[in-house]
């Protein structure tokens, strides 16, 4: 049973890799952004317990899956069910470059213009990945990766 958990900085290529693996293995994907933020309320986060409930619901409904995102608390929960962990860590410059080329994500933004409005915020967010110490940071992701005892790989 494939239960693949992909995480890393914004712009690291999580969604791109998840989509490639979905084609290869015909697995459903859960983008953690979709269970973390309240739809139609930009920048408003769900209660942590609600996001975790939605995560567990997805895991229980799907015998195999791909989960991708950057939320340390949800990654930690999903790791308890994962057969494989992939930590994407290509460095800040590659993430910034990928963010510039990011296609419109209609499951996150109503319009391309709405996504464009978030561009500068994301660029700054990406640059701070190695200096932050929150659940979205390299420190948290590295700690989760090192703690995972199953099949894992870090892609630089």
LUMVO-556636 format. One record per residue (C-alpha): residue in three letters; x, y, z. Coordinates in steps of 0.1 Angstrom, whole numbers. Last residue first. Example, Ala and Ser with C-alpha at 12.3 -4.5 7.8 and 13.67 -1.06 7.14 Angstrom:
BEGIN
rec r:SER | east:137 | north:-11 | up:71
rec r:ALA | east:123 | north:-45 | up:78
***
This chain:
BEGIN
rec r:UNK | east:178 | north:186 | up:-28
rec r:UNK | east:155 | north:155 | up:-25
rec r:UNK | east:153 | north:140 | up:9
rec r:UNK | east:143 | north:104 | up:10
rec r:UNK | east:122 | north:82 | up:33
rec r:UNK | east:111 | north:46 | up:39
rec r:UNK | east:101 | north:44 | up:75
rec r:UNK | east:117 | north:56 | up:108
rec r:UNK | east:105 | north:92 | up:107
rec r:UNK | east:124 | north:112 | up:133
rec r:UNK | east:149 | north:127 | up:109
rec r:UNK | east:122 | north:139 | up:85
rec r:UNK | east:101 | north:154 | up:113
rec r:UNK | east:132 | north:173 | up:126
rec r:UNK | east:141 | north:185 | up:91
rec r:UNK | east:106 | north:197 | up:86
rec r:UNK | east:105 | north:216 | up:119
rec r:UNK | east:139 | north:232 | up:114
rec r:UNK | east:131 | north:239 | up:77
rec r:UNK | east:102 | north:260 | up:88
rec r:UNK | east:64 | north:257 | up:83
rec r:UNK | east:57 | north:245 | up:119
rec r:UNK | east:76 | north:275 | up:133
rec r:UNK | east:113 | north:283 | up:138
rec r:UNK | east:120 | north:307 | up:109
rec r:UNK | east:155 | north:313 | up:95
rec r:UNK | east:157 | north:285 | up:69
rec r:UNK | east:122 | north:292 | up:54
rec r:UNK | east:125 | north:330 | up:55
rec r:UNK | east:131 | north:334 | up:18
rec r:UNK | east:101 | north:313 | up:9
rec r:UNK | east:78 | north:335 | up:30
rec r:UNK | east:92 | north:367 | up:14
rec r:UNK | east:84 | north:353 | up:-21
rec r:UNK | east:50 | north:340 | up:-9
rec r:UNK | east:40 | north:375 | up:3
rec r:UNK | east:52 | north:390 | up:-30
rec r:UNK | east:30 | north:365 | up:-50
rec r:UNK | east:-2 | north:368 | up:-30
rec r:UNK | east:-19 | north:394 | up:-53
rec r:UNK | east:-9 | north:371 | up:-82
rec r:UNK | east:-31 | north:344 | up:-68
rec r:UNK | east:-61 | north:367 | up:-67
rec r:UNK | east:-53 | north:378 | up:-103
rec r:UNK | east:-52 | north:342 | up:-114
rec r:UNK | east:-88 | north:339 | up:-102
rec r:UNK | east:-108 | north:321 | up:-74
rec r:UNK | east:-76 | north:310 | up:-57
rec r:UNK | east:-68 | north:277 | up:-39
rec r:UNK | east:-84 | north:250 | up:-60
rec r:UNK | east:-79 | north:272 | up:-90
rec r:UNK | east:-41 | north:270 | up:-87
rec r:UNK | east:-27 | north:293 | up:-114
rec r:UNK | east:6 | north:281 | up:-126
rec r:UNK | east:37 | north:287 | up:-105
rec r:UNK | east:66 | north:300 | up:-127
rec r:UNK | east:77 | north:328 | up:-102
rec r:UNK | east:72 | north:303 | up:-73
rec r:UNK | east:95 | north:278 | up:-90
rec r:UNK | east:123 | north:304 | up:-92
rec r:UNK | east:118 | north:314 | up:-56
rec r:UNK | east:119 | north:277 | up:-46
rec r:UNK | east:150 | north:271 | up:-67
rec r:UNK | east:167 | north:301 | up:-50
rec r:UNK | east:156 | north:290 | up:-15
rec r:UNK | east:171 | north:255 | up:-16
rec r:UNK | east:160 | north:222 | up:-32
rec r:UNK | east:146 | north:207 | up:0
rec r:UNK | east:118 | north:183 | up:-9
rec r:UNK | east:113 | north:159 | up:20
rec r:UNK | east:97 | north:126 | up:7
rec r:UNK | east:82 | north:103 | up:33
rec r:UNK | east:70 | north:67 | up:25
rec r:UNK | east:46 | north:42 | up:41
rec r:UNK | east:27 | north:69 | up:59
rec r:UNK | east:1 | north:64 | up:86
rec r:UNK | east:19 | north:80 | up:116
rec r:UNK | east:35 | north:104 | up:92
rec r:UNK | east:1 | north:119 | up:86
rec r:UNK | east:-1 | north:133 | up:121
rec r:UNK | east:34 | north:148 | up:120
rec r:UNK | east:27 | north:163 | up:85
rec r:UNK | east:-5 | north:178 | up:100
rec r:UNK | east:15 | north:195 | up:128
rec r:UNK | east:43 | north:205 | up:105
rec r:UNK | east:21 | north:222 | up:79
rec r:UNK | east:41 | north:223 | up:46
rec r:UNK | east:20 | north:203 | up:22
rec r:UNK | east:15 | north:171 | up:3
rec r:UNK | east:-5 | north:139 | up:10
rec r:UNK | east:-5 | north:111 | up:-16
rec r:UNK | east:-28 | north:82 | up:-10
rec r:UNK | east:-36 | north:45 | up:-6
rec r:UNK | east:-64 | north:29 | up:15
rec r:UNK | east:-84 | north:61 | up:11
rec r:UNK | east:-114 | north:68 | up:33
rec r:UNK | east:-94 | north:65 | up:66
rec r:UNK | east:-67 | north:88 | up:54
rec r:UNK | east:-91 | north:115 | up:41
rec r:UNK | east:-111 | north:114 | up:74
rec r:UNK | east:-78 | north:116 | up:94
rec r:UNK | east:-69 | north:148 | up:74
rec r:UNK | east:-103 | north:163 | up:78
rec r:UNK | east:-102 | north:157 | up:116
rec r:UNK | east:-67 | north:172 | up:117
rec r:UNK | east:-79 | north:204 | up:99
rec r:UNK | east:-109 | north:206 | up:124
rec r:UNK | east:-86 | north:202 | up:154
rec r:UNK | east:-63 | north:229 | up:142
rec r:UNK | east:-91 | north:254 | up:139
rec r:UNK | east:-94 | north:266 | up:103
rec r:UNK | east:-71 | north:293 | up:91
rec r:UNK | east:-83 | north:326 | up:77
rec r:UNK | east:-59 | north:341 | up:51
rec r:UNK | east:-84 | north:343 | up:23
rec r:UNK | east:-120 | north:335 | up:35
rec r:UNK | east:-137 | north:319 | up:5
rec r:UNK | east:-127 | north:284 | up:17
rec r:UNK | east:-114 | north:283 | up:53
rec r:UNK | east:-77 | north:274 | up:52
rec r:UNK | east:-60 | north:242 | up:65
rec r:UNK | east:-80 | north:215 | up:48
rec r:UNK | east:-73 | north:226 | up:12
rec r:UNK | east:-38 | north:238 | up:20
rec r:UNK | east:-30 | north:202 | up:30
rec r:UNK | east:-32 | north:191 | up:-7
rec r:UNK | east:-47 | north:156 | up:-5
rec r:UNK | east:-40 | north:135 | up:-36
rec r:UNK | east:-57 | north:103 | up:-47
rec r:UNK | east:-35 | north:76 | up:-61
rec r:UNK | east:-33 | north:64 | up:-97
rec r:UNK | east:3 | north:52 | up:-93
rec r:UNK | east:22 | north:69 | up:-121
rec r:UNK | east:-3 | north:97 | up:-128
rec r:UNK | east:-6 | north:105 | up:-91
rec r:UNK | east:31 | north:103 | up:-87
rec r:UNK | east:35 | north:131 | up:-113
rec r:UNK | east:8 | north:151 | up:-96
rec r:UNK | east:24 | north:148 | up:-62
rec r:UNK | east:58 | north:158 | up:-76
rec r:UNK | east:43 | north:190 | up:-92
rec r:UNK | east:24 | north:197 | up:-60
rec r:UNK | east:54 | north:194 | up:-37
rec r:UNK | east:78 | north:213 | up:-61
rec r:UNK | east:98 | north:233 | up:-35
rec r:UNK | east:78 | north:264 | up:-42
rec r:UNK | east:66 | north:267 | up:-6
rec r:UNK | east:91 | north:249 | up:15
rec r:UNK | east:90 | north:211 | up:21
rec r:UNK | east:66 | north:182 | up:23
rec r:UNK | east:55 | north:150 | up:5
rec r:UNK | east:38 | north:121 | up:24
rec r:UNK | east:32 | north:89 | up:3
rec r:UNK | east:9 | north:62 | up:15
rec r:UNK | east:14 | north:34 | up:-10
rec r:UNK | east:0 | north:0 | up:0
***
